[in-house]
Amino acid sequence: MMDSRADIEVETLLRIALVLVIVVLVLELLSMLISGLATLLGFLQPVILLAVAVLIVLWLVDRL
């Protein structure tokens, strides 16, 4: 039986690695943005969470 582990070219592996690095960077930026908004709107956070929970409940019972 032939071993087929080397079927993927190096350029393809580098592109996959580059995409994964870009995804990690975007997630880090989103995390920083969300934490910045959370500190900016810190006193409104429970109200926003309650509103999201109410919207989800209304969506689930088809009242929205």
Stockholm file with secondary structure:
# STOCKHOLM 1.0

chainA/1-64         MMDSRADIEVETLLRIALVLVIVVLVLELLSMLISGLATLLGFLQPVILLAVAVLIVLWLVDRL
#=GR chainA/1-64 SS CCCCTTCSCHHHHHHHHHHHHHHHHHHHHHHHHHHHHHHHTGGGHHHHHHHHHHHHHHHHTTCC
#=GC SS_cons        CCCCTTCSCHHHHHHHHHHHHHHHHHHHHHHHHHHHHHHHTGGGHHHHHHHHHHHHHHHHTTCC
//
